[in-house]
Amino acid sequence: MPKVHPTAIVHPTAVLSDGVEIGAYSIVEADVVIGPGTVLRDHAILRRYTTIGQNNIVDSYAVLGGLPQDLKFNPRTASYLRVGDDNVFREGVTISRATGEGEATVVGNRTYWMTTAHAGHSAVVEDDCILVNGSALAGHTVLGRGAILRIIEAAAKMINFPMEKVYLNIDRYGNTSAVTIPIALDEISREGKLKVGNLILMCSFGTGVTWGGAVVRW
């Protein structure tokens, strides 16, 4: 059975599957469907016409399925937000539902949305994408599968660097921003893969297409 905090507001037409948890002061509006094992932390909000799959985490002050920020949008339009499985939406994430009648904003599976990330109306975010803190997708944007991993692969290809020599931990931690390289160096060292005298290429990129790189001898 679903577990709903007594201070949460859940509309009678909302469908809550087994194992759903709704935290304190959260709001679930009409015509919302929540899949098994999905958790809404305190103060999370699911707006009308949102469907979210199983084993998702919606953190505090996230608002999923809000009205599009489109001046032409008619609030009486029946449009949707459809979310897959195993996604994480951290604090303050906002995603708008679609702007056209019967259309949907779509989020795939295993995506990770860091604090205050945003996706506009009718956007499509495919599987395994990571949106870093404060990132924003405009309406009708399509973000392809595994977006950050693809950037790493593209950078390696540009310098003819084999991917088997690239150390990846994004599948375990997501994008850890400024501490990404120190974490990777620590893990490589602990695993015995880093030897005195090795040449190491380090490259980092961030918001606004900022980037930096260095080659060092260990």
C-alpha positions in Angstrom: 0.0 0.0 0.0 1.1 3.6 -0.5 2.4 5.5 2.5 1.1 9.1 2.6 2.1 11.6 5.3 -1.0 13.1 6.9 0.0 16.6 5.9 0.3 15.7 2.2 -2.5 16.7 -0.2 -3.4 14.0 -2.7 -6.3 14.5 -5.1 -8.9 11.7 -5.0 -8.3 11.0 -8.8 -4.6 10.5 -8.3 -3.5 6.8 -8.7 -0.8 5.7 -6.3 0.8 2.2 -6.8 2.0 -0.1 -4.0 5.2 1.1 -2.3 4.7 4.8 -3.1 5.8 7.2 -0.4 4.5 10.7 -0.2 6.3 13.0 2.3 5.1 15.8 4.5 3.4 18.8 2.8 3.8 17.3 -0.6 1.1 17.9 -3.3 -0.2 15.4 -5.8 -2.8 17.0 -8.1 -5.7 15.5 -10.2 -5.0 12.9 -12.9 -1.6 12.0 -11.7 -0.3 8.4 -11.8 2.6 7.3 -9.7 4.3 3.9 -10.2 5.5 1.4 -7.6 8.3 2.4 -5.3 8.4 6.1 -6.3 9.2 8.4 -3.4 8.2 12.1 -3.0 10.3 13.8 -0.3 8.8 16.5 1.9 7.3 19.5 -0.1 7.6 17.8 -3.5 4.8 18.6 -6.0 3.4 16.6 -8.9 1.1 18.8 -11.0 -2.0 17.7 -13.0 -1.5 15.2 -15.9 1.8 13.9 -14.7 2.5 10.2 -15.1 5.7 8.9 -13.3 7.0 5.3 -13.4 8.5 3.2 -10.8 11.4 3.7 -8.3 11.8 7.4 -8.9 12.9 9.9 -6.3 11.4 13.4 -6.3 13.3 15.5 -3.7 12.0 18.5 -1.7 10.7 21.5 -3.6 10.8 19.8 -7.0 7.8 20.7 -9.2 7.1 18.2 -12.0 4.4 18.9 -14.6 4.0 22.6 -14.0 2.3 24.8 -16.6 4.5 25.7 -19.6 6.3 29.1 -19.5 4.7 29.9 -22.8 2.7 33.1 -23.2 0.4 31.5 -25.8 -0.5 28.5 -23.5 -4.1 28.0 -22.5 -4.2 26.6 -19.0 -7.3 24.5 -20.0 -5.1 22.5 -22.5 -4.9 18.8 -21.6 -1.1 18.2 -22.1 1.2 15.9 -20.2 4.4 15.1 -18.5 5.5 11.4 -18.8 8.4 10.1 -16.7 10.0 6.7 -16.9 11.7 4.6 -14.2 14.7 5.0 -11.8 15.1 8.7 -12.2 16.3 11.1 -9.5 15.1 14.7 -9.3 17.0 16.7 -6.7 15.9 19.7 -4.8 14.2 22.5 -6.8 14.0 20.7 -10.1 11.3 22.0 -12.4 9.8 20.3 -15.5 6.9 21.8 -17.5 4.3 19.8 -19.2 3.8 20.1 -23.0 2.3 23.1 -24.6 0.1 21.5 -27.2 -3.2 19.6 -26.8 -2.5 15.9 -26.2 1.2 16.4 -26.4 3.8 15.4 -23.7 7.0 16.4 -22.2 9.0 13.2 -21.9 11.7 12.0 -19.5 13.2 8.5 -20.0 14.8 6.1 -17.5 17.8 6.5 -15.2 18.2 10.2 -15.6 19.7 12.3 -12.8 18.7 15.9 -12.3 20.8 18.0 -10.0 19.5 20.9 -7.9 17.5 23.5 -9.8 17.8 21.9 -13.2 14.9 22.7 -15.5 13.3 21.3 -18.7 10.8 23.4 -20.6 7.5 22.4 -22.3 7.5 19.6 -24.8 11.2 18.7 -24.2 12.4 15.1 -24.5 15.2 13.9 -22.2 16.2 10.4 -23.2 17.6 7.6 -21.0 20.8 7.9 -18.8 21.1 11.7 -19.1 22.5 13.9 -16.4 21.5 17.5 -15.9 24.0 19.4 -13.8 23.1 22.1 -11.1 21.2 25.0 -12.6 21.1 23.7 -16.1 18.1 24.5 -18.3 16.6 23.0 -21.4 14.4 25.2 -23.5 11.0 24.1 -24.7 11.0 21.5 -27.5 14.6 20.5 -26.8 15.7 16.9 -27.3 18.5 15.7 -25.1 19.9 12.4 -26.5 20.6 9.3 -24.5 23.6 9.5 -22.1 24.4 13.1 -22.9 27.4 13.5 -20.6 28.9 10.2 -21.6 28.6 11.1 -25.2 30.6 14.3 -24.6 33.4 12.3 -23.0 33.4 9.9 -25.9 33.5 12.7 -28.4 36.5 14.4 -26.6 38.4 11.1 -26.7 37.6 10.6 -30.4 38.9 14.1 -31.3 42.4 13.3 -30.0 42.4 9.6 -31.1 42.4 8.5 -27.4 41.1 4.9 -26.9 38.0 4.7 -24.5 39.6 1.7 -22.8 42.1 4.1 -21.3 39.5 6.6 -20.1 38.5 6.1 -16.4 34.7 6.5 -15.9 32.7 6.6 -12.7 29.8 8.6 -13.9 27.6 5.5 -13.6 28.1 5.4 -9.9 28.2 9.1 -8.9 26.7 11.1 -11.7 28.3 14.4 -12.4 30.3 15.5 -9.3 31.3 18.8 -10.8 34.6 20.3 -9.4 35.5 17.1 -7.5 35.1 14.7 -10.5 38.9 14.5 -11.2 40.1 14.2 -7.6 37.6 11.4 -7.0 38.7 9.6 -10.2 42.4 10.0 -9.2 41.7 8.6 -5.7 39.9 5.6 -7.1 42.5 4.8 -9.8 45.2 5.0 -7.1 43.3 2.7 -4.7 42.8 0.2 -7.5 46.5 0.1 -8.2 46.1 1.4 -11.8 48.1 4.6 -11.2 51.9 4.2 -11.1 54.7 6.7 -10.5 55.8 8.1 -13.9 52.4 7.6 -15.6 51.3 10.4 -17.9 47.7 11.5 -17.1 45.5 13.6 -19.3 42.9 15.5 -17.3 40.0 17.4 -18.9 37.0 19.0 -17.4 34.0 21.0 -18.8 31.2 22.9 -17.2 28.3 25.3 -17.6 28.6 27.8 -20.4 31.0 25.6 -22.3 33.8 26.4 -19.9 36.6 23.9 -20.0 40.2 23.2 -19.0 42.7 20.4 -19.4 46.2 19.4 -18.3 48.8 16.7 -18.9 50.8 15.7 -15.8 53.3 13.1 -14.9 52.4 11.2 -11.7 
